[in-house]
Amino acid sequence: MAHSLTVVGLGPGDPELRTIAAQRALDQAPRILLRTGIHPGIEDLLADPRVSTCDDLYEQQPTFQALYRAVTDRVLGLLAETDVVYAVPGNPLAGELTVITLRSAAESTGHVVRVIPGAGGLDVIAATAGLDLMTDGVQTLDALEIRDWLERAPFNGALLDVSPTRPLVITQVYKRSIAAAVKLAISTLYPDDHEISVIGWEKESGVTSARLIQLHQLDRARVDHLTSIVVPALDWQQNTRSPFELFRIVSRLRDVDGCPWDREQTHKSIRGAVIEEAFEVADAIDEGDMAALSDELGDLLIQVALHAQMANENGDFDAADVFDAISSKLIRRHPHVFGDVVANDAAAVLRTWDSVKQSEPGKEDLAQRAPIDKLPASMPASLKIADLESSDGSTADAASVGREIAERMVTLARAGIDIDRAVERAYRILER
């Protein structure tokens, strides 16, 4: 027999914030199931004989997914007998994953489901921290998501998907190990001395309060199941760890009142800088200097940002097009990672890569080109030849060969001959 399930929110802790509709549903319910009885402001319900909780399931289930299934099964068991009110802390439509699972399961078995919204924790957090959830552009993250992101390091993309120039609210910081994970994760974007607010419920006074601490102190802060963190926005000039800020800085340099030198540059005028910076990256790699490599990669990235900004000014493309092109290409050319193609070794990967590449627009004739013509036209001939000959197995003495080549190049240069063009022409003759 089908019965009705009413899901209500009990508010963030103050019983006066419980809605009239929620209270009416509770008053009329033949049976009430609380997701948890460990929540302030529900003493009247805990003393009610119609009420039971799911707190025992938290101890029995090894994962949250298993817990959600167990809660769903318990509610469905009660629904087989009578109408049920399932009551959760805060707003049932904000971060209540059990409600999502339960609603689908109850409706699929023929029961009528009604969800009554309520005041949520975000409302109280915003009021306590003085935030406007809309106009301030507030972002929200679950601390468990942050912990899971951190546990995937170093294969998690290295940066949280948040904007440090907008306020960030982090919920469910319910124990110290979670607080420590949050600290480590957001320290990738914010300075250690950034002042944050720890929002919690003061049981003695019955009010929500905020404590100001510095980010590096978060793993030592007092937290419980009602703790949330508010991270204020950074000034844009402090947001130096975000890739977006680099592109904003470059656009500012190119603006009408920006840097005179940057404003004068064109794609052609800084063409050589791209090559120079790439060689400096190579030098840092050859020297094994990781600090220098980090610095030189930044210099190379400036070139990307400058060219993208110039193109944007001309209406050709913008930074988003650059990211879209390379991300789409990587996904498309790795069907063995992002699709259902099988490639068990590096050779198979290369075959897959080449096959996909040749099927792309403009690449159809790639297989018909001479090997040297598959390399960039502006690549120095010496590097092209080194690339093509790198696997020939030669055991010639590098020093003596190098001296001989150097002598001949000096002779050609003194004769006014373009060495690079001469070398490439010679190589093409040898290929025949």
ZIURUR-V985974 format. One record per helix or strand of 2 or more residues. SS is the DSSP state (alpha for helix, beta for strand). FROM is the first residue (numbers start at 0). TO is the last residue. If there is no record, write none. Layout:
{{SS;FROM;TO} {SS;FROM;TO}}
//
This chain:
{{beta;3;8} {alpha;14;16} {alpha;19;27} {beta;31;33} {alpha;42;45} {beta;50;52} {alpha;54;59} {alpha;63;78} {beta;83;87} {alpha;96;107} {beta;111;115} {alpha;120;128} {beta;138;141} {alpha;142;150} {beta;167;170} {alpha;175;185} {beta;194;201} {beta;206;213} {alpha;214;219} {beta;227;230} {alpha;235;237} {alpha;242;252} {alpha;259;263} {alpha;270;286} {alpha;289;312} {alpha;318;331} {alpha;334;337} {alpha;345;357} {alpha;365;367} {alpha;370;373} {alpha;380;388} {alpha;397;413} {alpha;418;430}}
//
